[in-house]
Amino acid sequence: IVRRMARSGHFAGVGEDEVEAWVEQRMDEHRHSTRPVVLELADGRWMQLREFRTGTGLTVTARTDITELKEAERTIRRQAEEDPLTGLANRAVAVRRVDEMLAQRTSRAGALVLIDLDGFKAINDSLGHDAGDELLVVIGRRLAAAVGRGSVVGRMGGDEFALVMSCTAGEKSLARRLDRVMAAVQQPVALTGRTVTPRLSMGVAVFSPGQLSRRDVFQRADIALYHAKAVGRGRYAFFDHHMLRATEQRQQAQDCLREAIDEDRLFIELQPQVRLATGAHVGFEALVRWQRGDRLVPPSEFVQLAEECGLIVPLGNRVIDHALRFMRSMASRGLKPGRIAINVAAAQLKLDDFADTLVAQVAGHGLAPTDIEVEVTETVLLDRSAQQIGRTLARLHEAGIAISLDDFGTGYASLAHLKRFQVDRLKIDRSFVADIGMDDHRAVIPRTIVSLAHSLGMDVVAEGIENERQLDILKAYDCDIGQGFLFARPMPPAEAEAHLRSV
């Protein structure tokens, strides 16, 4: 055809010889074409076919078995895109799917749902990592079945999952889908002889193409997840701009707390402890306080904040320093403050040198180890680093520093933990003391804790004693020590000194 067009004058200024050379070149390329065709055979093998013509006009087909190559490609792709534990998509796939939805040239809305398994750490620590892994596999399988096709179900790492799905029918329709997901996933699971009912918290960010960046989408879903956890867990929350404002305020609070710790603007108050049988003073508990502007921030609020943002160790160090300075001050005035109880976090006990440092600090203030008591909560004993924590507690105990288990009966600790860790004293949580005068049934737990502690050679401290009725019952149970508003409220060091002079 090209030759005929050339002879007819269609290519002005181009000679017939040039056209002929071009045609011969194109035909030669075709004759020696090696463009492959890849086929998957019925038996699962893969074959690559190459077809070309020789100079004599023969057609030759070369077949190559490339099954191993395709299997290697599949393995590489699976490793790059699949979570090895659950078989779900991994973080990279979820991120890529969000990018794809953001880049669409349509108005179709999408949704990113970040999911955390509530209480997974306690399950993992109490039942073991194998049981924890098994639970994650079950959760992943249930999520995939509940969401169905057309959505990406991925594991982001640890106990965090993600759903990337369409939201074309609006948030109400999406909420109904999430209700079904939660109902399907939150069914009992049998793990190592125990039945566990998983609970999920979800943060939802709805987005439209071209309006947000990937970073914005993930940030919004993460903020919504934090909100879902903060208001009670076991639920989902859709992002709104009020949450963003709350997150900014929380960041400001973190910055202010960091400054307060660095500038040593935290202080302690001291609550007396008395021996119930005689009413004699036996010591204090040091309670950390933070005055932020005109507001006294509750410890339950800023201690948790310190744990979340990595400030709990420096905060704990400030409390220790203030407590030891108070004890040295009282001793220098000829007063006998007794033993001071200092709350210590898991992060402090994980430090290899914590015990040695504390013993050195105590000696540096001219105090004896028997003047100090370290308080830990039940949850500390269930920490993933329980072995290291146990070694630290053992070193403290050997040095003469008493160990007190705070909030006993409110967590997951068992008798096995009492035998495994060095504990000298149990503290009955104030919630049990508050109920003690209601009826005999509510008094069972405090009475049992006292009996258990004494049988193990431990003392018992009852917190939150507020009236004579509670005091009389606890004395009848032979509870050793008490603290609460009935005896004295927490007080600054100057008032604590005056209190010591009056007892």
C-alpha positions as CSV (number, residue, x, y, z in Angstrom):
1,I,0.0,0.0,0.0
2,V,2.8,2.4,0.9
3,R,4.6,1.6,-2.4
4,R,1.4,2.3,-4.4
5,M,0.9,5.6,-2.5
6,A,4.5,6.5,-3.3
7,R,4.1,5.8,-7.0
8,S,0.9,7.9,-7.0
9,G,2.8,10.9,-5.7
10,H,1.3,11.0,-2.1
11,F,4.7,11.6,-0.5
12,A,5.9,14.8,-2.1
13,G,9.6,15.3,-2.0
14,V,10.3,11.7,-1.0
15,G,12.0,9.5,-3.6
16,E,10.9,5.9,-4.4
17,D,14.2,4.6,-3.2
18,E,13.7,6.1,0.2
19,V,10.2,4.7,0.5
20,E,11.4,1.3,-0.6
21,A,14.1,1.3,2.1
22,W,11.6,2.3,4.8
23,V,9.2,-0.6,3.7
24,E,12.0,-3.1,3.8
25,Q,13.0,-2.0,7.3
26,R,9.5,-2.4,8.7
27,M,9.1,-5.8,7.1
28,D,12.4,-7.0,8.5
29,E,11.3,-5.9,12.0
30,H,8.2,-7.9,11.6
31,R,10.0,-11.0,10.4
32,H,12.3,-11.0,13.4
33,S,9.6,-10.0,16.0
34,T,10.2,-11.7,19.4
35,R,7.2,-10.1,21.3
36,P,6.3,-12.8,23.9
37,V,2.8,-14.1,24.9
38,V,2.4,-15.5,28.5
39,L,-0.2,-18.1,29.2
40,E,-1.3,-19.9,32.4
41,L,-2.1,-23.6,31.6
42,A,-4.8,-25.6,33.1
43,D,-2.4,-27.6,35.3
44,G,-1.1,-24.4,36.9
45,R,2.1,-24.1,34.9
46,W,3.0,-20.9,33.1
47,M,4.3,-20.9,29.5
48,Q,5.9,-18.1,27.6
49,L,5.6,-18.2,23.7
50,R,7.7,-16.3,21.3
51,E,6.8,-16.4,17.5
52,F,9.0,-15.0,14.7
53,R,9.7,-15.5,11.1
54,T,13.1,-16.5,9.7
55,G,14.7,-14.9,6.6
56,T,13.4,-17.8,4.5
57,G,9.8,-17.1,5.6
58,L,9.4,-19.9,8.1
59,T,7.4,-19.2,11.3
60,V,9.1,-20.4,14.5
61,T,7.5,-20.7,17.9
62,A,9.7,-21.0,21.0
63,R,8.1,-22.2,24.3
64,T,9.6,-21.6,27.7
65,D,8.3,-22.9,31.0
66,I,8.4,-19.9,33.4
67,T,6.4,-21.4,36.2
68,E,9.2,-20.9,38.8
69,L,9.6,-17.3,37.7
70,K,5.9,-16.6,38.1
71,E,5.8,-18.3,41.5
72,A,8.8,-16.2,42.6
73,E,7.0,-13.1,41.4
74,R,3.9,-14.1,43.3
75,T,5.9,-14.7,46.4
76,I,7.6,-11.3,46.2
77,R,4.3,-9.6,45.6
78,R,2.7,-11.4,48.5
79,Q,5.6,-10.5,50.8
80,A,5.3,-6.9,49.7
81,E,1.5,-6.6,50.0
82,E,0.4,-9.2,52.6
83,D,0.6,-9.3,56.4
84,P,2.4,-12.5,57.2
85,L,0.4,-13.3,60.3
86,T,-3.2,-12.7,59.2
87,G,-2.9,-12.9,55.4
88,L,-4.7,-9.5,55.1
89,A,-3.3,-6.6,53.1
90,N,-0.5,-4.8,54.9
91,R,-0.1,-1.1,55.6
92,A,1.4,-0.4,52.2
93,V,-1.6,-1.7,50.4
94,A,-4.0,0.3,52.6
95,V,-2.0,3.5,52.0
96,R,-1.9,2.9,48.3
97,R,-5.7,2.3,48.1
98,V,-6.3,5.6,49.9
99,D,-4.0,7.3,47.4
100,E,-6.0,5.7,44.5
101,M,-9.3,6.9,45.9
102,L,-8.0,10.4,46.5
103,A,-6.7,10.6,42.9
104,Q,-10.0,9.5,41.3
105,R,-11.7,11.9,38.9
106,T,-15.1,11.3,40.4
107,S,-17.1,12.6,43.3
108,R,-17.3,9.2,45.0
109,A,-16.5,9.5,48.7
110,G,-14.4,7.0,50.5
111,A,-13.8,6.2,54.1
112,L,-10.7,5.1,56.1
113,V,-11.5,3.2,59.3
114,L,-8.7,2.6,61.8
115,I,-9.4,-0.1,64.3
116,D,-7.8,-1.0,67.6
117,L,-8.4,-4.1,69.6
118,D,-9.3,-3.0,73.1
119,G,-7.5,-4.7,76.0
120,F,-5.2,-6.6,73.7
121,K,-2.2,-6.0,75.8
122,A,-3.7,-7.6,78.9
123,I,-4.8,-10.6,76.8
124,N,-1.4,-10.9,75.3
125,D,0.4,-10.6,78.6
126,S,-1.9,-12.9,80.6
127,L,-2.5,-15.7,78.0
128,G,0.8,-15.4,76.0
129,H,1.9,-14.2,72.6
130,D,0.7,-17.3,70.8
131,A,-2.8,-16.7,72.1
132,G,-2.5,-13.1,71.2
133,D,-1.4,-14.0,67.6
134,E,-4.3,-16.4,67.3
135,L,-6.8,-13.8,68.4
136,L,-5.4,-11.4,65.7
137,V,-5.9,-14.0,63.1
138,V,-9.5,-14.6,64.1
139,I,-10.2,-10.8,64.2
140,G,-8.7,-10.4,60.7
141,R,-10.7,-13.3,59.3
142,R,-13.9,-11.9,60.8
143,L,-13.3,-8.4,59.5
144,A,-12.7,-9.7,56.0
145,A,-15.9,-11.8,56.0
146,A,-18.0,-8.9,57.5
147,V,-16.7,-6.2,55.1
148,G,-16.9,-8.3,51.9
149,R,-15.4,-7.6,48.5
150,G,-14.7,-4.2,47.1
151,S,-13.0,-2.9,50.3
152,V,-9.5,-3.3,51.5
153,V,-9.0,-5.0,54.9
154,G,-5.5,-4.5,56.2
155,R,-3.4,-5.0,59.3
156,M,-1.4,-1.9,60.1
157,G,0.7,-3.6,62.7
158,G,0.3,-4.8,66.3
159,D,-3.4,-4.9,67.1
160,E,-4.3,-2.1,64.7
161,F,-6.4,-2.9,61.5
162,A,-7.7,-0.7,58.8
163,L,-10.7,-0.7,56.4
164,V,-10.6,1.3,53.2
165,M,-14.1,1.4,51.7
166,S,-16.5,3.4,49.7
167,C,-19.0,5.8,51.3
168,T,-21.2,6.6,48.3
169,A,-24.5,6.2,50.3
170,G,-23.5,8.6,53.1
171,E,-22.4,8.3,56.7
172,K,-25.6,6.7,58.0
173,S,-25.3,3.8,55.6
174,L,-21.6,3.5,56.5
175,A,-22.5,3.5,60.2
176,R,-24.9,0.6,59.6
177,R,-22.1,-1.3,57.9
178,L,-19.8,-0.7,60.8
179,D,-22.5,-1.9,63.2
180,R,-22.6,-5.1,61.3
181,V,-18.8,-5.4,61.4
182,M,-18.7,-4.9,65.1
183,A,-21.5,-7.4,65.7
184,A,-19.7,-10.0,63.6
185,V,-16.2,-9.4,65.1
186,Q,-17.2,-9.0,68.8
187,Q,-18.2,-12.6,69.3
188,P,-16.5,-14.9,71.9
189,V,-13.2,-16.6,71.0
190,A,-11.8,-19.7,72.7
191,L,-8.1,-19.2,73.5
192,T,-5.9,-21.6,75.4
193,G,-8.8,-22.9,77.5
194,R,-10.3,-19.5,78.1
195,T,-13.1,-17.6,76.4
196,V,-12.3,-14.0,75.4
197,T,-14.8,-11.6,73.9
198,P,-12.9,-9.1,71.7
199,R,-13.9,-5.4,71.7
200,L,-13.1,-2.9,69.0
201,S,-12.6,0.8,68.9
202,M,-12.9,2.5,65.5
203,G,-12.0,5.9,64.1
204,V,-13.6,6.9,60.8
205,A,-12.5,9.5,58.4
206,V,-14.7,10.2,55.3
207,F,-13.0,11.9,52.4
208,S,-13.7,12.9,48.8
209,P,-11.2,12.9,45.9
210,G,-8.9,15.9,45.6
211,Q,-10.0,17.5,48.9
212,L,-7.5,16.1,51.4
213,S,-4.0,14.7,51.4
214,R,-3.3,11.1,52.5
215,R,-1.7,12.5,55.7
216,D,-4.8,14.5,56.5
217,V,-7.0,11.3,56.0
218,F,-4.9,9.2,58.3
219,Q,-4.6,12.0,60.9
220,R,-8.4,12.4,61.0
221,A,-9.0,8.7,61.3
222,D,-6.4,8.5,64.1
223,I,-8.0,11.5,65.9
224,A,-11.4,9.8,65.7
225,L,-10.0,6.5,67.0
226,Y,-8.5,8.4,70.0
227,H,-11.9,10.0,70.7
228,A,-13.6,6.6,70.5
229,K,-11.2,5.2,73.1
230,A,-11.4,8.3,75.3
231,V,-15.2,8.1,75.6
232,G,-15.4,4.5,76.6
233,R,-14.0,2.2,73.9
234,G,-15.9,-0.6,72.2
235,R,-17.4,1.9,69.7
236,Y,-16.7,3.9,66.6
237,A,-16.5,7.6,66.1
238,F,-16.6,9.7,62.9
239,F,-14.1,12.5,62.7
240,D,-15.4,16.1,63.1
241,H,-13.6,19.4,63.6
242,H,-14.4,19.5,67.3
243,M,-12.1,16.5,67.7
244,L,-9.3,18.4,65.9
245,R,-9.6,21.2,68.4
246,A,-9.5,18.8,71.3
247,T,-6.4,17.2,69.8
248,E,-4.7,20.6,69.6
249,Q,-5.6,21.3,73.2
250,R,-4.2,17.9,74.2
251,Q,-0.9,18.8,72.3
252,Q,-0.8,22.1,74.2
253,A,-1.3,20.3,77.5
254,Q,1.6,17.9,76.6
255,D,3.8,20.9,75.8
256,C,2.8,22.6,79.1
257,L,3.4,19.4,81.1
258,R,6.9,19.0,79.5
259,E,7.7,22.6,80.5
260,A,6.4,22.1,84.0
261,I,8.6,19.0,84.5
262,D,11.7,20.6,83.0
263,E,11.3,23.7,85.1
264,D,10.4,21.7,88.3
265,R,7.0,23.3,88.7
266,L,5.3,20.1,89.8
267,F,4.8,19.6,93.6
268,I,3.6,17.0,96.0
269,E,1.0,16.7,98.7
270,L,1.2,14.2,101.4
271,Q,-1.6,12.1,102.9
272,P,-1.0,10.5,106.3
273,Q,-1.4,6.8,107.0
274,V,-2.4,5.5,110.4
275,R,-2.3,2.2,112.2
276,L,-6.0,1.3,112.6
277,A,-5.6,-0.6,115.9
278,T,-4.0,2.4,117.7
279,G,-4.5,5.5,115.5
280,A,-0.7,6.0,115.5
281,H,0.9,7.8,112.6
282,V,2.9,5.4,110.4
283,G,3.8,7.4,107.3
284,F,2.7,9.3,104.2
285,E,1.8,8.7,100.6
286,A,3.3,11.3,98.2
287,L,0.8,12.5,95.7
288,V,1.9,14.5,92.6
289,R,0.1,17.8,91.8
290,W,0.2,20.1,88.8
291,Q,-1.1,23.7,88.9
292,R,-1.7,24.8,85.3
293,G,-2.6,28.5,85.5
294,D,-5.7,28.8,87.6
295,R,-6.6,25.1,87.3
296,L,-5.3,22.3,89.5
297,V,-5.1,19.4,87.0
298,P,-6.3,16.1,88.4
299,P,-3.5,13.5,88.6
300,S,-5.6,10.9,86.7
301,E,-5.6,13.3,83.8
302,F,-2.0,14.4,83.6
303,V,-0.4,11.2,84.7
304,Q,-2.1,9.4,81.9
305,L,-1.0,12.2,79.5
306,A,2.6,11.7,80.7
307,E,2.4,8.0,80.0
308,E,1.0,8.6,76.5
309,C,3.6,11.1,75.5
310,G,6.7,9.5,77.1
311,L,7.0,11.9,80.0
312,I,6.2,9.5,82.8
313,V,9.9,8.7,83.7
314,P,11.0,12.4,84.2
315,L,7.7,13.1,86.0
316,G,8.3,10.1,88.3
317,N,11.9,11.3,88.9
318,R,10.5,14.7,90.1
319,V,8.1,13.0,92.5
320,I,10.9,10.9,94.0
321,D,13.1,13.9,94.4
322,H,10.4,16.0,96.1
323,A,9.5,13.0,98.4
324,L,13.1,12.4,99.5
325,R,13.6,16.1,100.1
326,F,10.6,16.2,102.3
327,M,11.8,13.2,104.3
328,R,15.2,14.8,104.8
329,S,13.7,18.1,105.8
330,M,11.5,16.4,108.4
331,A,14.5,14.4,109.8
332,S,16.6,17.5,110.0
333,R,13.9,19.1,112.2
334,G,13.9,16.1,114.6
335,L,10.5,14.8,113.4
336,K,9.7,11.2,112.6
337,P,7.6,11.1,109.3
338,G,7.6,7.3,109.2
339,R,7.7,5.6,105.8
340,I,6.8,7.5,102.6
341,A,5.0,5.7,99.8
342,I,5.9,6.8,96.2
343,N,4.0,5.7,93.2
344,V,6.2,4.2,90.4
345,A,5.2,3.5,86.8
346,A,6.1,0.5,84.7
347,A,8.3,2.6,82.5
348,Q,10.5,3.4,85.5
349,L,10.8,-0.2,86.7
350,K,11.9,-1.3,83.2
351,L,15.0,0.8,83.5
352,D,18.0,-1.4,84.2
353,D,19.5,1.1,86.7
354,F,16.3,2.2,88.4
355,A,16.8,0.2,91.7
356,D,20.5,1.1,92.0
357,T,19.7,4.8,91.3
358,L,16.9,4.9,93.8
359,V,19.0,3.3,96.5
360,A,21.8,5.8,95.8
361,Q,19.3,8.7,96.0
362,V,17.9,7.5,99.3
363,A,21.4,7.3,100.8
364,G,22.3,10.7,99.3
365,H,19.5,12.3,101.3
366,G,20.7,10.7,104.5
367,L,17.8,8.3,104.6
368,A,17.5,4.5,105.1
369,P,15.9,2.2,102.5
370,T,13.3,1.2,105.2
371,D,12.1,4.9,105.0
372,I,10.8,4.3,101.5
373,E,7.9,2.3,100.0
374,V,7.4,1.9,96.3
375,E,3.8,1.6,95.1
376,V,2.9,-0.2,91.9
377,T,-0.5,-1.0,90.4
378,E,-1.7,-4.5,89.4
379,T,-1.4,-3.6,85.7
380,V,2.4,-3.1,86.1
381,L,2.7,-6.8,87.0
382,L,1.0,-7.7,83.7
383,D,3.3,-5.6,81.6
384,R,5.0,-7.2,78.6
385,S,8.4,-6.6,80.3
386,A,7.2,-8.3,83.6
387,Q,10.5,-10.2,83.8
388,Q,12.6,-7.0,83.9
389,I,10.1,-5.4,86.3
390,G,10.3,-8.5,88.6
391,R,14.1,-8.2,88.7
392,T,13.9,-4.5,89.6
393,L,11.3,-5.1,92.4
394,A,13.5,-8.0,93.7
395,R,16.6,-5.7,93.9
396,L,14.5,-3.0,95.7
397,H,13.2,-5.5,98.2
398,E,16.7,-6.9,98.8
399,A,17.9,-3.3,99.5
400,G,15.2,-2.9,102.2
401,I,12.7,-0.8,100.2
402,A,9.1,-2.1,100.8
403,I,6.9,-2.9,97.8
404,S,3.2,-2.1,97.9
405,L,0.6,-3.3,95.4
406,D,-1.9,-0.5,94.8
407,D,-5.6,-0.8,93.7
408,F,-5.6,-4.5,94.5
409,G,-8.6,-6.3,93.2
410,T,-9.4,-3.9,90.4
411,G,-7.1,-5.4,87.7
412,Y,-6.1,-8.8,86.3
413,A,-3.4,-9.8,88.8
414,S,-3.8,-13.3,90.3
415,L,-2.4,-15.2,93.3
416,A,0.4,-16.4,90.9
417,H,1.6,-12.8,90.6
418,L,1.7,-12.3,94.3
419,K,3.9,-15.4,94.6
420,R,6.1,-14.4,91.6
421,F,6.8,-10.8,92.6
422,Q,8.3,-9.4,95.8
423,V,5.3,-7.7,97.5
424,D,5.2,-6.6,101.1
425,R,1.8,-4.8,101.3
426,L,-1.6,-4.8,99.6
427,K,-3.7,-1.7,99.3
428,I,-7.5,-2.2,99.1
429,D,-8.9,0.1,96.5
430,R,-11.1,2.9,97.6
431,S,-14.0,1.6,95.5
432,F,-14.2,-1.5,97.8
433,V,-13.9,0.6,100.9
434,A,-16.7,2.9,99.8
435,D,-19.1,-0.1,99.5
436,I,-18.0,-1.7,102.8
437,G,-20.8,-0.3,104.9
438,M,-23.7,-1.0,102.4
439,D,-24.3,-4.7,103.2
440,D,-22.5,-7.9,104.1
441,H,-22.2,-9.0,100.5
442,R,-20.1,-5.9,99.5
443,A,-17.8,-6.5,102.5
444,V,-16.7,-9.9,101.2
445,I,-13.9,-8.5,99.0
446,P,-12.1,-6.3,101.6
447,R,-12.4,-9.1,104.2
448,T,-11.0,-11.6,101.7
449,I,-8.1,-9.3,100.7
450,V,-7.1,-8.8,104.4
451,S,-7.3,-12.6,105.1
452,L,-5.3,-13.3,101.9
453,A,-2.6,-10.7,102.7
454,H,-2.1,-11.9,106.3
455,S,-1.9,-15.6,105.2
456,L,1.0,-14.5,102.8
457,G,2.7,-12.5,105.5
458,M,1.7,-9.1,104.1
459,D,0.3,-5.9,105.6
460,V,-2.9,-4.3,104.3
461,V,-3.6,-0.6,103.7
462,A,-7.2,0.5,103.1
463,E,-7.6,3.7,101.0
464,G,-10.5,6.1,101.0
465,I,-11.7,5.7,104.6
466,E,-14.2,8.5,105.1
467,N,-16.5,7.6,108.0
468,E,-16.4,5.8,111.4
469,R,-18.6,2.9,110.1
470,Q,-15.9,2.0,107.5
471,L,-13.2,2.3,110.1
472,D,-15.0,0.0,112.6
473,I,-15.6,-2.7,110.0
474,L,-12.0,-2.6,108.7
475,K,-10.7,-2.8,112.3
476,A,-12.9,-5.8,112.9
477,Y,-11.3,-7.4,109.8
478,D,-7.8,-6.7,111.4
479,C,-6.9,-4.4,108.6
480,D,-3.5,-3.0,109.5
481,I,-3.2,0.6,108.1
482,G,-5.7,3.1,106.7
483,Q,-5.7,6.5,104.9
484,G,-8.6,8.7,103.9
485,F,-10.4,11.9,104.6
486,L,-11.5,10.6,108.0
487,F,-7.9,11.0,109.2
488,A,-6.6,13.8,107.0
489,R,-6.8,15.1,103.4
490,P,-3.6,15.3,101.3
491,M,-1.6,18.4,102.4
492,P,1.4,20.4,101.3
493,P,4.7,19.8,103.0
494,A,4.4,22.7,105.4
495,E,1.0,21.4,106.7
496,A,2.4,17.9,106.8
497,E,5.1,19.2,109.1
498,A,2.5,20.8,111.4
499,H,0.6,17.5,111.3
500,L,3.6,15.6,112.5
501,R,4.1,18.0,115.4
502,S,0.5,17.5,116.5
503,V,0.5,13.7,116.5
